[in-house]
Amino acid sequence: MAFSPIALFIALVAGITMALQGSLNSSLTKKIGLWEATFIVHLIATLVLILIVFVFRMGKGSFQDLFKIPWYLYLGGLLGVIITATVVLSIPKLGVAVATTAIIVGQVGTACLIDHLGLFGLEQIHFSWLKAIGIVLLAAGAGFMLKG
C-alpha cells in the first residue's frame, strides 16, 4: 500500500470533523434529547445527500445493483445511528479530548482487525507487533488523558 499525503490530509480532516461533530451533536442533545438530536443529524445528512446525488448529480456511481449486494453492507446506516448516539453520550461525561481519544483507540483496534482479516472485501493488511505497540501506546495515551 503506497503512502499518500493527500489521503493522510483527508483522514486528518475527517478526525477534525468528527471532533467538531461530536461536540455539536452533544450540545444539540442537551437542548432537544438524544434520539431527537440523532434524528435531526441524520435528517440533515439525508437532505444534503439528496442535493449532492440528485440535484447536483455529483455521484459517480449507480443504484442499479442496490439489491444485489450483500446484506451486511447496509449496516452502515445502523452503525451511523449507534456512532452518533454513543459519541453524544460519552462526550459530556468524559470531555471531547478523552472521548475522542477513546474513540480513536476503538477505531484503530477494530481497523487493525478488519485489515488483518481483509473483511468486507477490503485488501488484507497483516497485523504486526509494531501495530500492537501502537495500539497499546494509544490506550496508554487515553489513560493519561483521563488523569490529566
C-alpha positions, 0 to 999 in steps of 0.5 A: 500500500503506497503512502499518500499525503493527500489521503493522510490530509483527508483522514486528518480532516475527517478526525477534525470533523468528527471532533467538531461533530461530536461536540455539536451533536452533544450540545444539540442533545442537551437542548432537544434529547438524544434520539431527537438530536440523532434524528435531526443529524441524520435528517440533515445528512439525508437532505444534503445527500439528496442535493449532492446525488440528485440535484447536483448529480455529483455521484459517480456511481449507480443504484442499479445493483442496490439489491444485489449486494450483500446484506451486511453492507447496509449496516452502515446506516445502523452503525451511523445511528449507534456512532452518533448516539454513543459519541453524544453520550460519552462526550459530556461525561468524559470531555471531547479530548478523552472521548475522542481519544477513546474513540480513536483507540476503538477505531484503530483496534477494530481497523487493525482487525478488519485489515488483518482479516481483509473483511468486507472485501477490503485488501488484507493488511497483516497485523504486526507487533509494531501495530500492537505497540501502537495500539497499546501506546494509544490506550496508554495515551487515553489513560493519561488523558483521563488523569490529566 
